[in-house]
Amino acid sequence: MAQVIVNGNFVDRSEAKVDIEDRGYQFGDGVYEVIRVYNGKMFTLAEHLKRFAKSLDSIGVSHAYTEQQLTVMLQELIERNSLKTGIIYMQMTRGVAPRNHAYPAGDVQPTFVAYTKGMERPVENLKNGVKAILTEDIRWLRCDIKSLNLLGNIMAKQKAVLSGCYEAIQYRGQAVTEGSSSNILIVNKDVVITHPSDQRILKGITKEVILQLCRTNQITVEERVFTLDELADADEVFLTSTTGEVMPIIEIDGRKVKDGVPGSVTRKLQELFSKEIEKQCGPLYNL
Ligand code: DCS
């Protein structure tokens, strides 16, 4: 039976319970993280814990656990579930209180939940690339917080799915922001361009790893707003995310990106990214 964490305790999944007046359930009043696990080891754990803490601070929820405590709990969760390749999902909400928009007064214990899920690397999509659609970014202006409120994101993703596509690329006016659950990067004349990490996008950890790898491998990076026209003219387009890694986008709204095959800079970054995973988590066999 799968083991999950509820408020610091390990319980069977079937026994895990959260109150119907949990503010995460009623208001989406909480934050989350998705962490990749390769060979039973967490990839970029420190970065995820740091972003989790930052998201909690942004909405004024107390941390409940130190980074050290979280690390120990999550490692035990992996072991109890014998997880090799997959993800950890974790979320913290403001806790349980009688329904009222205002934050509850006094010391309410935040609700913490974490569980694992087996998930292979998306090998076929990484090799062949995926299709995307364009959709207007209708979300709020604090997309830097990894909030449980994902209605804008899931509506965008559903639109992509209904079009037989993997991702929805969002834009505000002429500016391309990010995917529904990923960051978007373009390559133009060997320069990697991506939206700056401000309040309009999530500062993706995979993107940050990629930008760092670019810098140490003499690939020029521009963190600046780029337009729909630049996207349409790009030599290469790819997305980054914890689950999707570095994934080529080969078609947008039915139009091929250049020749319609993954580009050379994207390929190179995939290689460098795999090496980075191997550095932290040991050998990968499936790409
Ligand atoms: N932008 C959004 C809106 C996201 O939801 C995500 C990841 C990213 C960017 C990429 O960030 P990471 O590189 O740190 O993953 N979303 C997680 C999710 O909801 N499922 O998997 C990843």
Residues whose N, C-alpha, C, O or C-beta is under 5 A from the ligand:
A	BS01	DCS	V34 E178 G179 S180 S181 S182 N183 L202 K203 G204 I205 T206 K207 T240 S241 T242 T243
